[in-house]
């Protein structure tokens, strides 16, 4: 597995080797030993599976507060998306900055989003399916978010506010300045 750091080094891209033949393909998407050697140590407790029907569906930016904060390993099994992680770690030199990557079923790239980051994505194709593992159970009391198109974050989602499809919950999230989140 190829593991590379993004501009904020704690967020990593993981690209499994994909073996193809006449029958199809095979890839190892998680290997505890290999990832531990790369500095990623996780005990996953929950898998989530999301289907977004339309292109331009935006989910995020979400995170959970401690002690229920979550590390996430995200991959796309059908379609493609732009995945975004925003640094919310108190004292971090990259606080309020973001990194992004295109994940697709075709490229097999996964993203590791550690605790202390808000996470979200925008679908680039209809019928995009995402599976992600998390290290803490969902906790409504600790669930928080930041407005996806917060001008202070300057994220280019590749979709306009008029074309984006969001949940009512995500439309009502505060900007980072309003929320003042530092994890």
C-alpha positions in Angstrom: 0.0 0.0 0.0 1.3 3.4 -0.9 0.9 6.0 1.9 1.5 9.7 1.3 1.0 12.8 3.4 -1.0 15.8 2.2 0.0 19.4 2.8 -1.3 18.9 6.4 0.9 15.8 7.1 -1.5 14.1 9.6 -4.0 13.7 6.8 -2.8 10.9 4.6 -3.8 9.3 1.3 -3.7 5.5 1.2 -3.6 3.8 -2.2 -3.9 0.0 -2.1 -2.4 -2.1 -4.8 -5.2 -3.3 -7.1 -4.7 -6.7 -8.7 -6.7 -7.1 -11.9 -7.3 -10.1 -14.1 -10.0 -11.4 -16.4 -12.3 -12.1 -13.4 -12.1 -8.5 -12.1 -10.0 -7.1 -9.3 -8.8 -7.5 -5.7 -7.3 -5.0 -3.2 -6.4 -5.0 0.4 -8.0 -1.9 1.8 -6.8 -2.2 5.5 -3.8 -3.9 7.0 -3.2 -3.0 10.6 0.5 -4.0 10.5 1.3 -1.9 7.4 -0.6 1.1 8.7 0.9 0.9 12.2 4.3 1.0 10.6 3.3 4.2 8.7 2.2 5.8 12.0 -1.6 5.1 11.7 -2.9 3.2 14.7 -6.6 2.7 14.9 -9.2 0.5 16.5 -12.3 0.7 14.4 -15.7 0.3 16.1 -18.1 1.2 13.3 -18.4 1.1 9.5 -20.7 3.6 7.7 -22.0 3.4 4.2 -23.5 6.4 2.4 -25.1 6.6 -1.0 -25.5 10.0 -2.7 -27.9 9.9 -5.6 -27.0 13.2 -7.3 -23.8 14.8 -8.4 -23.1 17.8 -6.2 -24.3 16.3 -3.0 -22.3 17.8 -0.1 -22.0 16.0 3.2 -20.2 18.0 5.9 -18.3 19.4 7.4 -18.7 17.1 10.4 -16.7 16.1 13.5 -17.3 14.8 17.1 -16.0 16.5 20.2 -13.8 14.6 22.7 -14.1 12.1 24.3 -16.1 10.8 21.3 -13.8 12.2 18.6 -13.4 10.0 15.6 -10.5 9.0 13.3 -11.9 8.1 9.9 -10.7 6.0 7.0 -12.8 6.9 3.9 -13.1 5.1 0.6 -15.4 5.3 -2.5 -16.8 2.0 -3.8 -18.8 3.6 -6.7 -18.5 7.0 -8.3 -16.2 9.8 -7.2 -16.0 12.7 -4.8 -13.9 15.6 -3.6 -13.0 14.8 0.0 -12.0 17.7 2.4 -10.5 17.8 5.9 -10.3 21.0 7.9 -7.8 21.3 10.8 -9.5 22.3 14.0 -6.7 21.3 16.4 -6.0 23.9 19.1 -2.5 25.2 18.7 -2.0 23.7 15.3 0.0 25.9 12.9 -2.5 24.8 10.2 -5.6 25.6 12.2 -8.5 26.6 9.9 -6.6 25.3 6.8 -7.9 22.5 4.7 -6.6 19.7 2.4 -8.6 17.8 -0.2 -8.3 14.9 -2.6 -10.3 13.2 -5.3 -11.4 9.7 -4.2 -13.0 7.3 -6.7 -13.9 3.7 -7.1 -11.5 3.8 -10.1 -8.4 5.2 -8.4 -9.0 3.3 -5.1 -7.5 6.1 -3.1 -8.6 6.3 0.5 -8.1 9.2 3.0 -7.1 9.0 6.6 -8.7 11.9 8.6 -7.5 11.9 12.2 -9.3 13.3 15.3 -9.2 17.1 15.4 -10.4 17.6 11.8 -13.8 18.4 10.3 -14.6 16.2 7.4 -16.8 16.4 4.4 -17.2 15.7 0.7 -18.9 16.7 -2.5 -19.9 14.0 -5.0 -18.5 14.4 -8.6 -20.8 11.7 -10.1 -24.3 10.5 -9.5 -24.8 7.3 -7.4 -21.6 7.7 -5.5 -21.2 5.3 -2.6 -18.8 5.8 0.3 -17.7 3.5 3.0 -15.8 4.8 6.0 -14.5 3.3 9.2 -14.5 5.3 12.5 -12.7 4.8 15.8 -15.6 6.0 18.0 -19.3 5.3 17.9 -21.7 8.0 16.7 -22.7 10.3 19.6 -25.4 12.9 19.0 -24.3 14.8 22.1 -20.8 15.2 20.6 -21.8 15.7 17.0 -20.8 19.1 15.6 -20.1 20.8 12.3 -18.9 23.8 10.3 -20.7 25.3 7.4 -19.4 23.7 4.2 -19.0 27.0 2.2 -17.7 29.1 5.1 -16.0 32.0 3.2 -13.3 32.0 5.9 -12.2 28.5 4.9 -11.9 29.2 1.2 -12.7 25.7 0.0 -13.3 25.1 -3.7 -15.8 22.3 -3.7 -16.3 22.3 -7.4 -20.0 23.0 -6.9 -21.8 26.3 -6.3 -24.1 27.0 -3.4 -27.1 27.1 -5.8 -26.3 23.7 -7.2 -25.1 21.9 -4.0 -27.5 19.4 -2.4 -27.3 19.5 1.4 -29.3 18.2 4.4 -31.3 20.8 6.4 -28.9 20.1 9.3 -25.8 20.9 7.2 -27.4 24.1 5.8 -27.8 25.4 9.3 -24.2 24.8 10.5 -22.2 27.8 11.8 -19.1 29.2 10.3 -15.8 28.4 12.0 -15.6 31.9 13.4 -19.2 31.7 14.8 -18.6 28.3 16.3 -15.0 28.9 17.5 -14.2 25.2 17.5 -10.7 24.3 18.6 -10.3 20.6 19.4 
